[in-house]
């Protein structure tokens, strides 16, 4: 009999899941409450996001909230006419850390400037 090959799923690294921190006025205010906002891979789930944050920043994550941000329509005009396109669909995650944990990049906390 022939052996059946199981479908192998390629696992993503932590750096492939977390794209960048989102630095906005609202995210800066939430940083004082141990809540940090990141742009993440649209296909990632909460468990993958939690493991990636814990792996990259060596902190303990207590809660992950996610939301999908749909792409917006953009219209550009030039001498050849009108061009219609869309921005990419994004996903953001608000990560709550254990009390006392802080995320620092390069020795500085980017959320408290």
C-alpha positions as CSV (number, residue, x, y, z in Angstrom):
1,X,0.0,0.0,0.0
2,X,1.1,3.5,-0.6
3,X,1.6,5.8,2.3
4,X,-0.6,8.8,2.5
5,X,1.2,12.1,2.8
6,X,-0.4,14.5,5.2
7,X,-0.8,18.1,4.1
8,X,2.1,20.0,5.6
9,X,1.3,23.6,6.8
10,X,4.2,26.1,6.7
11,X,4.5,27.8,10.0
12,X,5.2,31.5,10.0
13,X,7.9,33.0,12.2
14,X,7.0,35.6,14.8
15,X,8.5,38.4,12.6
16,X,6.2,37.4,9.8
17,X,3.1,37.7,12.0
18,X,3.8,41.1,13.6
19,X,4.4,43.8,11.0
20,X,4.9,47.0,13.1
21,X,3.6,48.9,16.1
22,X,0.9,51.5,15.4
23,X,1.9,54.8,16.8
24,X,-1.3,57.0,17.2
25,X,-2.6,59.3,19.8
26,X,-5.1,56.6,21.0
27,X,-2.4,53.9,21.2
28,X,-0.1,56.2,23.2
29,X,-2.9,56.8,25.7
30,X,-3.6,53.0,25.9
31,X,0.1,52.3,26.5
32,X,-0.2,53.7,30.0
33,X,-2.8,51.0,30.7
34,X,-0.4,48.3,29.4
35,X,-2.3,48.0,26.0
36,X,-0.1,48.1,22.9
37,X,-1.4,48.2,19.3
38,X,0.3,46.4,16.3
39,X,-0.4,45.9,12.7
40,X,-0.4,42.1,12.1
41,X,-0.8,39.6,9.3
42,X,-4.4,39.5,8.1
43,X,-4.4,35.6,8.3
44,X,-3.1,35.4,11.9
45,X,-5.3,34.4,14.7
46,X,-5.2,35.5,18.4
47,X,-3.2,32.5,19.5
48,X,-0.5,33.1,16.9
49,X,-0.4,36.9,17.7
50,X,0.0,36.1,21.5
51,X,2.9,33.7,20.9
52,X,4.6,36.1,18.5
53,X,4.4,39.0,20.9
54,X,5.7,36.9,23.8
55,X,8.5,35.5,21.6
56,X,9.7,38.9,20.2
57,X,9.4,41.1,23.3
58,X,9.7,38.5,26.2
59,X,6.5,39.7,28.0
60,X,3.4,38.0,29.2
61,X,0.2,38.7,27.2
62,X,-3.1,38.4,29.1
63,X,-5.5,39.5,26.3
64,X,-5.6,40.0,22.5
65,X,-8.3,42.0,20.7
66,X,-8.2,42.1,16.9
67,X,-10.1,44.0,14.2
68,X,-10.0,44.0,10.4
69,X,-9.7,47.4,8.6
70,X,-11.0,47.1,5.1
71,X,-9.2,48.8,2.2
72,X,-10.4,52.2,1.2
73,X,-11.1,53.4,-2.4
74,X,-8.6,55.9,-3.7
75,X,-9.0,58.0,-6.9
76,X,-6.0,59.6,-8.6
77,X,-6.1,62.0,-11.5
78,X,-3.4,62.7,-14.0
79,X,-3.1,63.9,-17.6
80,X,-4.1,60.4,-18.9
81,X,-7.4,60.4,-16.9
82,X,-8.8,58.9,-13.7
83,X,-7.3,55.9,-12.0
84,X,-9.3,54.1,-9.3
85,X,-7.7,51.7,-6.8
86,X,-7.9,50.4,-3.3
87,X,-5.6,50.5,-0.3
88,X,-4.8,47.1,1.2
89,X,-7.0,45.5,3.8
90,X,-5.2,45.5,7.2
91,X,-5.6,43.8,10.6
92,X,-4.7,45.4,13.9
93,X,-4.3,43.8,17.3
94,X,-4.5,45.4,20.7
95,X,-2.4,43.4,23.1
96,X,-2.9,43.7,26.9
97,X,0.2,42.8,29.0
98,X,0.5,41.5,32.5
99,X,0.8,44.3,35.1
100,X,4.4,45.5,35.2
101,X,5.5,44.4,31.7
102,X,6.6,47.0,29.3
103,X,7.5,46.8,25.6
104,X,10.8,48.5,24.8
105,X,12.6,48.7,21.4
106,X,16.3,49.6,21.4
107,X,16.2,50.5,25.1
108,X,13.4,53.1,24.6
109,X,9.7,52.7,25.0
110,X,8.3,53.9,21.7
111,X,4.8,54.3,23.3
112,X,5.9,56.8,25.9
113,X,7.7,59.7,24.3
